Amino acid sequence: MSINLSAADVRACEACWRAPVTAVRHAEGGRGLLCRACAEGGRPRRVDLFPPYGIYRLHPRPADRTVPPDRGDAR
């Protein structure tokens, strides 16, 4: 069975980020592009472990600012 990768697909394993993609795991949330060792070992994709907004504690909308706008202004 061959793997058809599009131009937008990653070429490195999404679990270890080192080995080239040789396996595809289809799941409810999408598909995982993995190397053979990670696919056979059942390792999760790191994208699932660290979602885009969870890595650096970013939030989709800015935090509520409680500091007055003139704070630090010595006029």
N, C-alpha and C positions, 0 to 999 in steps of 0.2 A: 504494500500500500504506500503510495507516495503522498507527500504533504504539499498542498498547494498554498503557498504564502503570497499574500498581496504585497504591494510596495509599501504599505503602511504597517505591516506586521513586523514585530521584533525578530531579530535573528539569533539572539542569545536567550537561553532558558530563563523563564520568568520566576523560577524558584531559586536557582543558584547564581544566576546572572553571569555564568562563566562559560559553560559548554554550549555548543550550537544546538538549535532546535531540531529534534529528531522525532518528537511525538506530540500528539494533540490530545488533550483531555477535554471532552465535552461535559459541561456541568450546567446546572440551572442558571447560574449567573453569567454564563458565557463560555468561552473556551480558553484553555490554558495551553500555551506553547512551551513545552518542556523538553529537556534532554532525556535520554533513555533512563539514566540512573534515577533522576527525580521522579519520573513517571512511574517507574517500577516501585520506588520507595514510598509512593503516596505523599510526597511532600507538597504542601500548599504553595500557591503562587505568592510571592511577596506583595504583589499588588493587593491581594485579599487581606493580608496581615496588616499592611500599612496603607490605608486609603489615602488619596491625594491630600485631603484636608486634615488628616490625622497625624501626619508625620511631624509637622512643625507647629501644630496646634493652630492652624489657620482655620478660619471660619468663612462660610460663603458670604456672610454680610459683616460689616465692621462692628466692632464692639460698641456698646453704649458709652459715650464719653460723659463723665460726671465732673471733669475738671473745667472750671470756668475759662472762657477764652482769654481773659486778661491776666491769668495767673503768670507770675514772673515778670510782668511789665511794671517797672518801677517809676512810672510817671506820676 
